[in-house]
């Protein structure tokens, strides 16, 4: 069986998990604390980063390369449209969340609120830097506004069908939702979109995630929140 080396609260890893679940692919999760830089893991990915998918003994690394590989090798469920302009729009939004949203929101919040808990003091562990947290929470509102704007005239983020753009955005927001940092009530369009994607069978594994010593808020797994 294919194996996915992952971290539970990682947008990149959750993105790959959602893609495989949407496509109905079986896989085994292997938790990998990539900051430990195990020699065995570095043999799979010299960059020392998750996710890494091991497929028929071959390691594949990087969330978007893995997602596009799966799109080509498991085409029965399509997450990229056929039409070139529509495909470009999906890729634009994937880049928006994986690059811009990550830099302005999720990277900082996840490091400060999650990763620091598992690091030694010498490696940067300790209390979160609240300046970084406040800046990320401020930026989050701009991105939620953008999701609301997109949903005014679209059924899903990139158009009328669910695509890799939705799974990418949901992967990032679900990590922030785990730490209770998304003000859904103030952004109804974004909330309505997230309720629909959160209710999909592919999301069940994400909602079952539970980190030792860091339980999610009660509404995290609630489909009617």
Short mmCIF file of the C-alpha atoms (twelve columns), coordinates in Angstrom:
data_MODEL
# 
_entry.id   MODEL 
# 
loop_
_atom_site.group_PDB 
_atom_site.id 
_atom_site.type_symbol 
_atom_site.label_atom_id 
_atom_site.label_alt_id 
_atom_site.label_comp_id 
_atom_site.label_asym_id 
_atom_site.label_seq_id 
_atom_site.Cartn_x 
_atom_site.Cartn_y 
_atom_site.Cartn_z 
_atom_site.pdbx_PDB_model_num 
ATOM 1   C CA . UNK A 1   0.000   0.000  0.000   1 
ATOM 2   C CA . UNK A 2   1.172   3.530  -0.736  1 
ATOM 3   C CA . UNK A 3   2.426   5.458  2.285   1 
ATOM 4   C CA . UNK A 4   2.153   9.171  2.995   1 
ATOM 5   C CA . UNK A 5   4.712   10.669 5.347   1 
ATOM 6   C CA . UNK A 6   2.912   13.593 6.918   1 
ATOM 7   C CA . UNK A 7   2.264   15.893 9.843   1 
ATOM 8   C CA . UNK A 8   -1.342  16.141 11.057  1 
ATOM 9   C CA . UNK A 9   -1.411  19.950 11.231  1 
ATOM 10  C CA . UNK A 10  0.222   20.660 7.885   1 
ATOM 11  C CA . UNK A 11  -1.695  22.272 5.010   1 
ATOM 12  C CA . UNK A 12  0.572   20.620 2.439   1 
ATOM 13  C CA . UNK A 13  -0.004  17.164 3.915   1 
ATOM 14  C CA . UNK A 14  -3.732  17.681 4.323   1 
ATOM 15  C CA . UNK A 15  -3.969  18.774 0.706   1 
ATOM 16  C CA . UNK A 16  -2.511  15.454 -0.460  1 
ATOM 17  C CA . UNK A 17  -4.716  13.505 1.958   1 
ATOM 18  C CA . UNK A 18  -7.814  15.233 0.584   1 
ATOM 19  C CA . UNK A 19  -6.797  14.585 -3.013  1 
ATOM 20  C CA . UNK A 20  -6.293  10.874 -2.335  1 
ATOM 21  C CA . UNK A 21  -9.547  10.634 -0.391  1 
ATOM 22  C CA . UNK A 22  -11.513 12.382 -3.161  1 
ATOM 23  C CA . UNK A 23  -10.031 9.923  -5.659  1 
ATOM 24  C CA . UNK A 24  -10.844 6.934  -3.432  1 
ATOM 25  C CA . UNK A 25  -7.208  5.843  -3.103  1 
ATOM 26  C CA . UNK A 26  -6.062  3.681  -0.202  1 
ATOM 27  C CA . UNK A 27  -3.022  4.881  1.714   1 
ATOM 28  C CA . UNK A 28  -1.271  4.506  5.036   1 
ATOM 29  C CA . UNK A 29  -0.368  7.568  7.081   1 
ATOM 30  C CA . UNK A 30  3.111   7.695  8.613   1 
ATOM 31  C CA . UNK A 31  3.635   10.645 10.961  1 
ATOM 32  C CA . UNK A 32  7.002   12.291 10.381  1 
ATOM 33  C CA . UNK A 33  8.299   15.161 12.522  1 
ATOM 34  C CA . UNK A 34  10.433  16.560 9.765   1 
ATOM 35  C CA . UNK A 35  12.291  18.977 12.054  1 
ATOM 36  C CA . UNK A 36  14.015  15.915 13.566  1 
ATOM 37  C CA . UNK A 37  15.727  15.331 10.197  1 
ATOM 38  C CA . UNK A 38  15.949  11.559 10.494  1 
ATOM 39  C CA . UNK A 39  18.503  10.030 8.146   1 
ATOM 40  C CA . UNK A 40  15.952  7.499  6.879   1 
ATOM 41  C CA . UNK A 41  13.530  10.272 5.974   1 
ATOM 42  C CA . UNK A 42  16.223  12.382 4.333   1 
ATOM 43  C CA . UNK A 43  16.894  9.413  2.055   1 
ATOM 44  C CA . UNK A 44  13.292  9.765  0.844   1 
ATOM 45  C CA . UNK A 45  13.404  13.543 0.489   1 
ATOM 46  C CA . UNK A 46  16.756  15.336 0.826   1 
ATOM 47  C CA . UNK A 47  14.840  18.581 1.418   1 
ATOM 48  C CA . UNK A 48  13.675  17.050 4.694   1 
ATOM 49  C CA . UNK A 49  10.068  18.200 4.277   1 
ATOM 50  C CA . UNK A 50  6.678   16.518 4.321   1 
ATOM 51  C CA . UNK A 51  4.603   15.417 2.509   1 
ATOM 52  C CA . UNK A 52  6.329   12.482 0.867   1 
ATOM 53  C CA . UNK A 53  4.270   9.843  -0.924  1 
ATOM 54  C CA . UNK A 54  5.899   6.455  -1.421  1 
ATOM 55  C CA . UNK A 55  4.275   4.861  -4.458  1 
ATOM 56  C CA . UNK A 56  5.452   1.391  -5.505  1 
ATOM 57  C CA . UNK A 57  8.682   1.983  -3.623  1 
ATOM 58  C CA . UNK A 58  9.332   5.364  -5.276  1 
ATOM 59  C CA . UNK A 59  9.234   8.548  -3.135  1 
ATOM 60  C CA . UNK A 60  7.415   11.589 -4.469  1 
ATOM 61  C CA . UNK A 61  7.734   14.879 -2.602  1 
ATOM 62  C CA . UNK A 62  5.941   18.226 -2.629  1 
ATOM 63  C CA . UNK A 63  2.190   18.683 -2.242  1 
ATOM 64  C CA . UNK A 64  1.447   20.076 -5.700  1 
ATOM 65  C CA . UNK A 65  3.722   17.658 -7.630  1 
ATOM 66  C CA . UNK A 66  2.093   14.776 -5.733  1 
ATOM 67  C CA . UNK A 67  -1.398  16.134 -6.421  1 
ATOM 68  C CA . UNK A 68  -0.707  16.514 -10.138 1 
ATOM 69  C CA . UNK A 69  0.875   13.039 -10.291 1 
ATOM 70  C CA . UNK A 70  -2.288  11.621 -8.732  1 
ATOM 71  C CA . UNK A 71  -4.411  13.593 -11.193 1 
ATOM 72  C CA . UNK A 72  -2.567  11.887 -14.049 1 
ATOM 73  C CA . UNK A 73  -2.472  8.383  -12.585 1 
ATOM 74  C CA . UNK A 74  -5.948  8.289  -11.007 1 
ATOM 75  C CA . UNK A 75  -8.042  10.218 -13.548 1 
ATOM 76  C CA . UNK A 76  -11.466 8.757  -12.757 1 
ATOM 77  C CA . UNK A 77  -12.124 11.662 -10.371 1 
ATOM 78  C CA . UNK A 78  -10.846 14.860 -11.959 1 
ATOM 79  C CA . UNK A 79  -9.705  17.792 -9.823  1 
ATOM 80  C CA . UNK A 80  -8.331  19.872 -12.693 1 
ATOM 81  C CA . UNK A 81  -10.659 20.954 -15.517 1 
ATOM 82  C CA . UNK A 82  -9.993  20.110 -19.150 1 
ATOM 83  C CA . UNK A 83  -10.346 23.632 -20.555 1 
ATOM 84  C CA . UNK A 84  -6.988  25.515 -20.434 1 
ATOM 85  C CA . UNK A 85  -8.310  28.811 -19.043 1 
ATOM 86  C CA . UNK A 86  -10.305 27.031 -16.347 1 
ATOM 87  C CA . UNK A 87  -7.247  24.948 -15.476 1 
ATOM 88  C CA . UNK A 88  -5.156  28.119 -15.229 1 
ATOM 89  C CA . UNK A 89  -7.689  29.626 -12.809 1 
ATOM 90  C CA . UNK A 90  -7.473  26.553 -10.585 1 
ATOM 91  C CA . UNK A 91  -3.678  26.765 -10.586 1 
ATOM 92  C CA . UNK A 92  -3.823  30.496 -9.832  1 
ATOM 93  C CA . UNK A 93  -5.882  29.836 -6.714  1 
ATOM 94  C CA . UNK A 94  -3.711  26.894 -5.689  1 
ATOM 95  C CA . UNK A 95  -0.742  29.262 -5.883  1 
ATOM 96  C CA . UNK A 96  -2.679  31.941 -3.982  1 
ATOM 97  C CA . UNK A 97  -3.216  29.673 -0.984  1 
ATOM 98  C CA . UNK A 98  0.038   27.708 -1.086  1 
ATOM 99  C CA . UNK A 99  2.183   30.807 -1.511  1 
ATOM 100 C CA . UNK A 100 0.381   34.029 -0.521  1 
ATOM 101 C CA . UNK A 101 -1.966  32.666 2.151   1 
ATOM 102 C CA . UNK A 102 0.825   30.519 3.571   1 
ATOM 103 C CA . UNK A 103 3.257   33.451 3.788   1 
ATOM 104 C CA . UNK A 104 0.720   35.875 5.232   1 
ATOM 105 C CA . UNK A 105 -1.302  33.580 7.482   1 
ATOM 106 C CA . UNK A 106 -0.877  29.845 7.899   1 
ATOM 107 C CA . UNK A 107 2.911   29.463 8.073   1 
ATOM 108 C CA . UNK A 108 3.218   31.902 10.940  1 
ATOM 109 C CA . UNK A 109 0.179   30.768 12.882  1 
ATOM 110 C CA . UNK A 110 0.982   27.067 12.631  1 
ATOM 111 C CA . UNK A 111 4.617   27.557 13.592  1 
ATOM 112 C CA . UNK A 112 3.808   29.791 16.556  1 
ATOM 113 C CA . UNK A 113 0.803   27.859 17.866  1 
ATOM 114 C CA . UNK A 114 1.704   24.274 16.966  1 
ATOM 115 C CA . UNK A 115 5.288   23.608 15.915  1 
ATOM 116 C CA . UNK A 116 6.915   25.579 18.740  1 
ATOM 117 C CA . UNK A 117 5.309   23.191 21.238  1 
ATOM 118 C CA . UNK A 118 7.407   20.319 19.936  1 
ATOM 119 C CA . UNK A 119 10.754  22.088 19.574  1 
ATOM 120 C CA . UNK A 120 13.494  22.366 22.150  1 
ATOM 121 C CA . UNK A 121 14.400  25.829 23.406  1 
ATOM 122 C CA . UNK A 122 17.616  25.630 21.367  1 
ATOM 123 C CA . UNK A 123 15.583  25.009 18.209  1 
ATOM 124 C CA . UNK A 124 13.131  27.848 18.783  1 
ATOM 125 C CA . UNK A 125 10.561  26.188 21.018  1 
ATOM 126 C CA . UNK A 126 8.632   28.029 23.697  1 
ATOM 127 C CA . UNK A 127 5.773   30.494 23.908  1 
ATOM 128 C CA . UNK A 128 4.301   31.840 20.659  1 
ATOM 129 C CA . UNK A 129 5.410   35.224 19.358  1 
ATOM 130 C CA . UNK A 130 2.171   37.175 19.685  1 
ATOM 131 C CA . UNK A 131 3.307   39.849 17.233  1 
ATOM 132 C CA . UNK A 132 3.451   37.179 14.526  1 
ATOM 133 C CA . UNK A 133 0.123   35.692 15.662  1 
ATOM 134 C CA . UNK A 134 -1.680  39.044 15.624  1 
ATOM 135 C CA . UNK A 135 -0.329  39.916 12.175  1 
ATOM 136 C CA . UNK A 136 -1.446  36.558 10.769  1 
ATOM 137 C CA . UNK A 137 -4.922  36.888 12.275  1 
ATOM 138 C CA . UNK A 138 -5.223  40.371 10.775  1 
ATOM 139 C CA . UNK A 139 -4.204  39.051 7.342   1 
ATOM 140 C CA . UNK A 140 -6.626  36.135 7.628   1 
ATOM 141 C CA . UNK A 141 -9.588  38.502 7.440   1 
ATOM 142 C CA . UNK A 142 -8.463  39.810 4.061   1 
ATOM 143 C CA . UNK A 143 -8.317  36.256 2.696   1 
ATOM 144 C CA . UNK A 144 -11.724 35.349 4.104   1 
ATOM 145 C CA . UNK A 145 -13.108 38.443 2.396   1 
ATOM 146 C CA . UNK A 146 -11.602 37.179 -0.857  1 
ATOM 147 C CA . UNK A 147 -13.253 33.768 -0.465  1 
ATOM 148 C CA . UNK A 148 -16.582 35.522 0.141   1 
ATOM 149 C CA . UNK A 149 -16.023 37.580 -3.017  1 
ATOM 150 C CA . UNK A 150 -15.299 34.461 -5.092  1 
ATOM 151 C CA . UNK A 151 -18.381 32.707 -3.765  1 
ATOM 152 C CA . UNK A 152 -20.702 35.529 -4.794  1 
ATOM 153 C CA . UNK A 153 -20.737 34.265 -8.396  1 
ATOM 154 C CA . UNK A 154 -19.292 30.742 -8.175  1 
ATOM 155 C CA . UNK A 155 -20.429 27.427 -6.829  1 
ATOM 156 C CA . UNK A 156 -16.854 26.500 -5.820  1 
ATOM 157 C CA . UNK A 157 -13.720 28.647 -5.583  1 
ATOM 158 C CA . UNK A 158 -12.589 28.221 -9.188  1 
ATOM 159 C CA . UNK A 159 -15.964 27.696 -10.873 1 
ATOM 160 C CA . UNK A 160 -18.922 25.354 -10.869 1 
ATOM 161 C CA . UNK A 161 -17.130 22.150 -9.833  1 
ATOM 162 C CA . UNK A 162 -14.968 21.227 -6.867  1 
ATOM 163 C CA . UNK A 163 -11.281 21.355 -7.848  1 
ATOM 164 C CA . UNK A 164 -7.796  21.228 -6.424  1 
ATOM 165 C CA . UNK A 165 -8.230  24.911 -5.534  1 
ATOM 166 C CA . UNK A 166 -10.946 24.062 -2.996  1 
ATOM 167 C CA . UNK A 167 -8.922  21.234 -1.466  1 
ATOM 168 C CA . UNK A 168 -5.865  23.461 -1.178  1 
ATOM 169 C CA . UNK A 169 -7.758  26.284 0.505   1 
ATOM 170 C CA . UNK A 170 -9.596  23.883 2.817   1 
ATOM 171 C CA . UNK A 171 -6.307  22.218 3.809   1 
ATOM 172 C CA . UNK A 172 -4.941  25.561 5.017   1 
ATOM 173 C CA . UNK A 173 -8.125  26.700 6.736   1 
ATOM 174 C CA . UNK A 174 -8.733  23.355 8.440   1 
ATOM 175 C CA . UNK A 175 -5.358  23.666 10.181  1 
ATOM 176 C CA . UNK A 176 -6.296  27.122 11.456  1 
ATOM 177 C CA . UNK A 177 -9.708  25.798 12.436  1 
ATOM 178 C CA . UNK A 178 -7.968  23.132 14.545  1 
ATOM 179 C CA . UNK A 179 -6.415  25.859 16.679  1 
ATOM 180 C CA . UNK A 180 -9.680  27.841 16.751  1 
ATOM 181 C CA . UNK A 181 -8.476  30.873 14.816  1 
ATOM 182 C CA . UNK A 182 -11.054 31.297 12.026  1 
ATOM 183 C CA . UNK A 183 -13.849 33.846 12.705  1 
ATOM 184 C CA . UNK A 184 -16.364 32.005 10.534  1 
ATOM 185 C CA . UNK A 185 -19.418 33.831 11.892  1 
ATOM 186 C CA . UNK A 186 -18.220 37.113 10.389  1 
ATOM 187 C CA . UNK A 187 -17.715 35.682 6.886   1 
ATOM 188 C CA . UNK A 188 -20.887 33.871 5.861   1 
ATOM 189 C CA . UNK A 189 -19.890 33.170 2.259   1 
ATOM 190 C CA . UNK A 190 -16.626 31.572 3.335   1 
ATOM 191 C CA . UNK A 191 -18.395 29.641 6.081   1 
ATOM 192 C CA . UNK A 192 -21.040 28.279 3.703   1 
ATOM 193 C CA . UNK A 193 -18.290 27.093 1.321   1 
ATOM 194 C CA . UNK A 194 -16.341 25.476 4.168   1 
ATOM 195 C CA . UNK A 195 -19.443 23.732 5.532   1 
ATOM 196 C CA . UNK A 196 -19.975 22.071 2.158   1 
ATOM 197 C CA . UNK A 197 -16.404 20.888 1.784   1 
ATOM 198 C CA . UNK A 198 -16.173 19.909 5.450   1 
ATOM 199 C CA . UNK A 199 -19.238 17.687 4.968   1 
ATOM 200 C CA . UNK A 200 -17.662 15.647 2.165   1 
ATOM 201 C CA . UNK A 201 -16.591 12.050 2.948   1 
ATOM 202 C CA . UNK A 202 -13.007 12.968 1.993   1 
ATOM 203 C CA . UNK A 203 -12.843 15.274 5.008   1 
ATOM 204 C CA . UNK A 204 -13.577 12.619 7.631   1 
ATOM 205 C CA . UNK A 205 -9.939  11.742 8.194   1 
ATOM 206 C CA . UNK A 206 -9.034  15.409 8.630   1 
ATOM 207 C CA . UNK A 207 -11.785 15.901 11.209  1 
ATOM 208 C CA . UNK A 208 -10.577 12.838 13.121  1 
ATOM 209 C CA . UNK A 209 -7.079  14.290 13.604  1 
ATOM 210 C CA . UNK A 210 -6.096  14.734 17.227  1 
ATOM 211 C CA . UNK A 211 -2.700  15.899 18.459  1 
ATOM 212 C CA . UNK A 212 -1.582  14.692 21.878  1 
ATOM 213 C CA . UNK A 213 -1.830  17.463 24.438  1 
ATOM 214 C CA . UNK A 214 -3.531  19.774 21.945  1 
ATOM 215 C CA . UNK A 215 -7.179  18.866 21.370  1 
ATOM 216 C CA . UNK A 216 -9.173  20.866 18.813  1 
ATOM 217 C CA . UNK A 217 -12.101 23.105 19.819  1 
ATOM 218 C CA . UNK A 218 -15.479 21.405 20.126  1 
ATOM 219 C CA . UNK A 219 -16.767 22.871 16.840  1 
ATOM 220 C CA . UNK A 220 -13.808 21.597 14.825  1 
ATOM 221 C CA . UNK A 221 -15.487 18.314 13.852  1 
ATOM 222 C CA . UNK A 222 -19.054 19.678 14.004  1 
ATOM 223 C CA . UNK A 223 -20.617 19.837 10.542  1 
ATOM 224 C CA . UNK A 224 -23.221 22.348 11.748  1 
ATOM 225 C CA . UNK A 225 -21.060 25.004 13.399  1 
# 
